[in-house]
Amino acid sequence: MFPTQKVKSLVGKFIQVEMKGEQNILVGKLESVDDYMNLLLSETSEYRDGEKIRTLGSVVLRGNNIILIQPFKE
């Protein structure tokens, strides 16, 4: 399975995303993904060391700044 197909299978589920140059992790519901791995997240929150820092709401993430995408397990 190609990486984009794997990520597309997560649409509608909560995921966590690690970004380049950031210490914080974003957790949100994956609304859509395109072929460039750009992500649209809703209900997004920002976490540091397992603690919630702030709520961001809807966020668009550029694919070439993403290091890691994985399902979120509470």
C-alpha positions as CSV (number, residue, x, y, z in Angstrom):
1,M,0.0,0.0,0.0
2,F,1.3,3.5,-0.9
3,P,1.7,6.0,1.9
4,T,-1.0,8.3,0.5
5,Q,-3.4,5.4,0.4
6,K,-2.6,4.5,4.0
7,V,-3.2,8.1,5.2
8,K,-6.4,8.3,3.1
9,S,-7.7,5.3,5.0
10,L,-7.4,7.4,8.2
11,V,-9.9,10.0,7.0
12,G,-12.6,10.5,9.7
13,K,-10.3,9.3,12.5
14,F,-8.1,11.2,15.0
15,I,-4.4,11.3,14.2
16,Q,-1.3,12.8,15.6
17,V,1.2,14.7,13.5
18,E,4.8,15.7,14.2
19,M,6.1,18.7,12.2
20,K,9.6,19.7,11.2
21,G,11.2,22.1,13.7
22,E,8.4,21.8,16.2
23,Q,8.5,20.3,19.7
24,N,4.8,20.1,19.9
25,I,2.5,17.4,18.5
26,L,-0.8,18.2,16.8
27,V,-3.8,15.9,17.3
28,G,-6.9,16.3,15.3
29,K,-9.6,14.6,13.2
30,L,-8.3,14.0,9.6
31,E,-10.9,15.6,7.2
32,S,-9.0,15.2,4.0
33,V,-5.6,14.5,2.4
34,D,-4.3,15.1,-1.1
35,D,-1.6,13.5,-3.3
36,Y,1.1,15.9,-1.8
37,M,0.2,14.7,1.7
38,N,-1.3,18.1,2.6
39,L,-3.7,17.5,5.5
40,L,-6.9,19.2,6.7
41,L,-7.5,18.6,10.4
42,S,-10.5,19.6,12.5
43,E,-10.9,19.7,16.3
44,T,-7.1,20.1,16.4
45,S,-5.2,20.5,19.7
46,E,-1.5,21.1,20.4
47,Y,0.3,18.9,22.9
48,R,3.7,19.1,24.6
49,D,5.0,16.2,26.8
50,G,1.6,14.6,26.8
51,E,-0.1,17.8,28.1
52,K,-2.6,19.8,26.1
53,I,-1.3,23.4,25.5
54,R,-4.1,24.9,23.4
55,T,-7.0,24.2,21.0
56,L,-6.5,25.3,17.4
57,G,-9.7,24.2,15.7
58,S,-9.4,23.6,11.9
59,V,-5.8,23.5,10.5
60,V,-4.2,22.9,7.1
61,L,-0.8,21.3,7.2
62,R,1.6,21.3,4.3
63,G,2.8,17.9,3.4
64,N,6.5,18.7,3.0
65,N,6.7,19.9,6.6
66,I,5.3,16.7,8.1
67,I,7.6,14.2,9.7
68,L,5.2,11.6,11.2
69,I,1.5,10.7,10.9
70,Q,0.0,8.1,13.1
71,P,-3.4,7.1,14.6
72,F,-4.0,8.8,17.9
73,K,-4.4,6.5,20.9
74,E,-5.7,8.2,24.0
